[in-house]
Every structure is written in C-alpha cells, then in structure tokens.
Amino acid sequence: MSELQRVSMIARTAIALMITTSAALAGPAAAPADREALRQHCTGDYLSYCGEFAPDSAEVRACFKQNKAKLSPNCQAAITSYNKAQKRADLR
C-alpha cells in the first residue's frame, strides 16, 4: 500500500468517525451511547458503501437507506436503535 493510499484510508476512517459521531442518520438529540454504537458498528459499512459522500450529509443518509440490506446486522441494529432514540427525543 502506498503512502498516499494509507493517508487516504486514514482520512476516510476519520470522516467515518465524524459522520457517526455527528449523527449520520439524524439530529443531535440521540444519546451518546447510540452515537457510539453507530461509530462502533457502522464505520466499516460507511467506508464500504457511502465513503464517497461528505459526512453528515443527506447523501450519506440516503446511501445508508439505499444499502440497508447490505449493511452488517450490527450496523442495522445500531441504526434502528439510534432512530428510535431520535423519535423518543423528538416527542419530549
């Protein structure tokens, strides 16, 4: 792997962490544990399927929806949990 490829991979991983941390799928009201679950379980899926899109963008959210069946089971569960937490927060 060349130095440029390695730096690019590191940058993409950092972006993936930023996207999941900054609520890739919804607004900022979800609990920190739900955001951490997204980061832990969806970073690889983000890099595999949606890494070409800017973090926290509508394109990433659409990409995750479009590729939902391809996402790992843990990522799917983290997204479901995150979305439920968002809905509960919105009802407050």
QUIUR-V882501 format. One record per residue. N is the residue number from 0. RES is the residue in one small letter. SS is DSSP state (hx for helix, st for strand, lp for the rest). PSI is psi in degrees with one decimal (none if undefined). OMEGA is omega as a letter, one per 40 degrees, with the letter a starting at -180 (NA if undefined). Layout:
BEGIN
N&RES&SS&PSI&OMEGA + N&RES&SS&PSI&OMEGA
END
This chain:
BEGIN
0&m&lp&129.8&a + 1&s&lp&163.4&i + 2&e&hx&-41.0&i + 3&l&hx&-41.9&i + 4&q&hx&-39.8&a + 5&r&hx&-44.7&i + 6&v&hx&-40.2&i + 7&s&hx&-41.8&i + 8&m&hx&-42.2&i + 9&i&hx&-43.2&i + 10&a&hx&-42.4&i + 11&r&hx&-38.5&i + 12&t&hx&-42.2&i + 13&a&hx&-41.5&i + 14&i&hx&-42.2&i + 15&a&hx&-41.4&i + 16&l&hx&-38.8&i + 17&m&hx&-40.6&a + 18&i&hx&-43.1&a + 19&t&hx&-33.5&i + 20&t&hx&-39.3&a + 21&s&lp&26.2&i + 22&a&lp&72.5&a + 23&a&lp&-29.4&a + 24&l&lp&-8.9&a + 25&a&lp&-169.8&a + 26&g&lp&-176.0&a + 27&p&lp&6.4&a + 28&a&lp&-8.7&a + 29&a&lp&154.6&a + 30&a&lp&150.7&i + 31&p&hx&-34.5&i + 32&a&hx&-37.0&i + 33&d&hx&-39.0&i + 34&r&hx&-40.6&i + 35&e&hx&-38.2&i + 36&a&hx&-40.3&i + 37&l&hx&-47.3&a + 38&r&hx&-47.0&a + 39&q&hx&-42.8&a + 40&h&hx&-13.9&a + 41&c&hx&-4.8&a + 42&t&hx&-46.6&i + 43&g&hx&-40.4&i + 44&d&hx&-39.4&i + 45&y&hx&-48.6&a + 46&l&hx&-37.6&a + 47&s&hx&-40.2&a + 48&y&hx&-26.5&a + 49&c&hx&8.7&a + 50&g&lp&-17.0&a + 51&e&lp&-8.0&a + 52&f&lp&152.1&i + 53&a&lp&143.9&i + 54&p&lp&148.6&i + 55&d&lp&39.6&a + 56&s&lp&161.6&i + 57&a&hx&-32.1&i + 58&e&hx&-39.0&i + 59&v&hx&-44.6&i + 60&r&hx&-43.8&i + 61&a&hx&-39.4&i + 62&c&hx&-44.5&i + 63&f&hx&-41.1&i + 64&k&hx&-44.3&a + 65&q&hx&-34.1&a + 66&n&lp&16.4&a + 67&k&hx&-42.5&a + 68&a&hx&-23.0&a + 69&k&hx&-17.0&a + 70&l&lp&150.9&i + 71&s&lp&151.6&i + 72&p&hx&-39.0&i + 73&n&hx&-37.9&i + 74&c&hx&-44.0&i + 75&q&hx&-43.2&i + 76&a&hx&-39.3&i + 77&a&hx&-39.7&i + 78&i&hx&-44.4&i + 79&t&hx&-45.8&i + 80&s&hx&-43.8&i + 81&y&hx&-47.1&a + 82&n&hx&-38.6&i + 83&k&hx&-40.9&i + 84&a&hx&-38.4&i + 85&q&hx&-45.7&a + 86&k&hx&-40.5&i + 87&r&hx&-41.7&a + 88&a&hx&-37.1&i + 89&d&hx&-25.4&a + 90&l&hx&-14.1&a + 91&r&lp&none&NA
END
